[in-house]
């Protein structure tokens, strides 16, 4: 397939993009689950899918389960950034993939128990998504720049 003008020098490959989405989403849910498992163990709260797919744990921010949920979402940001760097690799694609992860998570919440009702859930997840986008773009851009070999040394002249 010839390269499309709006897509840069890369060839548009929908199967590859779907594979990247599946990989990023899988990493997101696996790491979120693992971090929930650790945080719940440390905080002494029971592990439940409700923490991942409902806003109920956020209903009373004075509880340990609420803080375990908030910390888990924010501790998952560095893992998501590493996933963007390894799987997506391009800074200009970070916004697309991060919003896709958030949208699929929101759809999973809708299927599980409906639309999250508490503003704390929305604030926490939107802040984590924005943070992941910004830091992911920065880290991917730094990686893209680093991989471009630039020679700064000038040819040496012999002084007579």
C-alpha positions in Angstrom: 0.0 0.0 0.0 1.5 3.4 -0.9 2.2 5.9 1.9 -0.6 8.3 2.5 0.2 12.0 2.5 -1.2 12.7 5.9 0.6 9.8 7.6 4.2 10.8 6.9 6.7 8.4 5.5 5.2 5.4 7.3 2.8 3.0 5.5 -0.7 3.0 6.9 -1.2 -0.4 8.4 -4.5 -0.8 10.2 -3.7 -4.3 11.5 -0.4 -3.0 13.1 -2.3 -0.1 14.7 -5.0 -2.5 16.1 -2.1 -4.7 17.4 -0.6 -1.7 19.1 -3.9 -0.7 20.7 -4.4 -4.3 22.0 -0.8 -4.3 23.4 -1.1 -0.9 25.1 -4.6 -1.7 26.5 -3.4 -5.1 27.8 -0.4 -3.6 29.4 -2.7 -0.9 31.0 -5.1 -3.4 32.5 -2.5 -5.9 33.6 -0.4 -3.3 35.3 -3.5 -1.6 36.8 -4.5 -5.0 38.2 -1.1 -5.8 39.6 -0.8 -2.4 41.2 -4.3 -2.8 42.7 -3.2 -6.1 44.1 -0.2 -4.6 45.8 -1.9 -1.4 47.0 -4.9 -3.4 48.4 -2.5 -5.7 50.2 -0.6 -2.7 51.7 -3.7 -0.8 52.7 -5.5 -3.9 54.0 -8.6 -3.6 51.8 -10.2 -6.5 49.8 -9.3 -6.8 46.1 -12.4 -6.3 43.9 -13.1 -5.6 40.2 -15.4 -2.8 41.4 -12.2 -0.8 42.2 -11.2 -1.0 38.5 -14.5 -0.6 36.8 -16.8 1.5 39.1 -16.5 4.9 40.8 -17.9 3.5 44.1 -14.5 3.4 45.8 -14.2 7.1 45.2 -17.5 7.9 46.9 -15.9 8.6 50.3 -12.3 9.9 50.0 -11.7 9.4 53.7 -11.5 5.6 53.3 -8.4 3.4 52.6 -10.0 1.9 49.5 -10.5 5.3 48.0 -6.8 6.2 48.5 -5.7 2.8 47.3 -7.6 3.5 44.1 -6.2 7.0 43.6 -2.6 5.8 44.2 -3.1 2.9 41.9 -4.3 5.1 39.0 -1.3 7.5 39.5 1.2 4.7 40.0 0.1 3.2 36.7 1.1 6.4 34.8 4.8 5.5 34.6 4.0 2.0 33.4 1.7 3.5 30.7 4.5 5.9 29.7 7.0 3.0 29.3 4.4 1.2 27.2 4.0 4.2 25.0 7.8 4.4 24.6 8.2 0.7 23.7 5.0 0.0 21.8 3.9 3.2 20.2 7.4 4.9 19.9 6.1 8.1 18.3 5.4 11.3 20.2 2.7 12.4 17.8 0.7 9.2 18.4 0.7 9.4 22.2 -2.5 11.5 22.4 -4.4 9.0 20.2 -3.3 6.0 22.1 -3.8 7.5 25.6 -7.3 8.7 24.7 -8.1 5.3 23.2 -7.0 3.6 26.5 -9.2 5.9 28.5 -12.2 5.4 26.1 -11.9 1.6 26.2 -11.6 1.7 30.0 -14.7 3.9 30.1 -16.6 1.5 27.8 -15.5 -1.4 30.1 -16.9 0.6 33.1 -20.2 1.2 31.2 -20.5 -2.5 30.5 -19.6 -3.6 34.0 -21.9 -1.3 36.0 -22.7 1.8 34.1 -21.3 5.3 33.8 -19.1 6.4 36.7 -21.1 8.7 38.9 -18.5 10.3 41.2 -16.5 13.4 40.1 -13.4 12.1 42.0 -13.3 9.1 39.6 -13.5 11.4 36.6 -10.9 13.9 38.0 -8.5 11.2 38.9 -8.7 9.4 35.5 -8.7 12.5 33.4 -5.7 13.9 35.3 -3.9 10.6 34.9 -4.7 10.5 31.2 -3.5 14.1 30.6 -0.3 13.4 32.6 0.3 10.2 30.6 -0.2 12.1 27.3 2.1 15.0 28.2 4.9 12.9 29.8 4.5 10.2 27.2 4.9 12.7 24.4 7.9 14.2 26.1 9.6 10.9 26.7 8.9 9.6 23.1 10.2 12.9 21.7 13.4 12.6 23.7 13.8 9.1 22.5 13.2 10.1 18.9 15.7 12.8 19.1 18.3 10.6 20.8 18.1 8.0 18.1 19.1 10.5 15.4 22.9 10.4 15.1 24.3 13.9 14.8 28.0 14.4 14.5 29.1 17.6 16.2 32.8 17.2 15.8 34.5 19.1 13.0 37.3 17.6 11.0 40.7 18.2 12.7 43.3 20.3 11.1 46.9 19.8 11.7 48.7 22.8 12.9 52.2 23.2 11.5 
